[in-house]
Amino acid sequence: MTTIDAELDASGLNCPLPILKAKKALASLRGGQVLRVIATDPESVRDFTVFSQQMGHALLEAREDAGRFYFLLRKREG
């Protein structure tokens, strides 16, 4: 079971706001901590995949449930 250190509800926000808010939330975490993001924008699936690859964060989970998208991001170390 993954420990969630912070949660961001970006429901109702469209690209690029969920990514920008996630970037800000991750900045307040230590390396290795996990941020859970909830979004409703279908584009967020692609956005968070690209964001995690570019920034070096681990995308631990990306799932959809009843029109909501859930992402678990582990902040890169260092």
N, C-alpha and C positions, 0 to 999 in steps of 0.2 A: 504494500500500500504506500503510495506516494504522499508525503506530507506537503500540504499546501500552505505556503507562508503568507500569501497575499492573494486577494481576489479583486478583479476588475470587471464590473458589469458595463459593457459597452453596447447594450441592447438599444436599438433604435438609431444608432450612429452608423453613418456610411463612410466608406473609404475616403480619405485615409485616417479618419479620427480614431478608429479602434487601434490601429498600429501606433499612432502618435501617443495615445494614452497608455498603451502597453509599454512603449519605450520609456515613458516617464515613470511608470510604476516599477519597471525593472531597474531603473537607475537608483531607486531607494532600497533595493535588495542587495544582499551580499552574494558573492559568487556561490553557485550551488543551490541557492534557494529557488523555490518554485512559485510561479505566478499562474493563477487560473484566470482565464479570460472567458467571458460569456459575450457572444455577439449574435446579431440577427442578420447581418449583411452576408449574403451568400458568397460575395467576393472575398470575404475574410479568410476563407479556406486557402485560397491561392496566396493571399497577402501574407498570412502568418507563416506559410511554408517558405516563401521567398525571404521574408524578414528574418526568420530563424537561421536560414542558410547564410545570408549576408552578414548577420551580426554575430554568428557563432554560438547562439543559444540553442539548447536541445529542445526540439518539439517532441515532448513525451506523449502527447495525445492530441488528436484532432477528431472530434466526433460531432454528429448532428443528432438532435433529439427534438422532435416536434417544432421544427423551425428555428431552433436555437443551436448555436455552434459553440462547442466547448473546447478550449485549448489549454494545455498544460505546457508551460515554458520553463525550463531550468536555465537560470542565468549562467552564462559562461564564467568560468573561474578567471580571476585576475582582471 
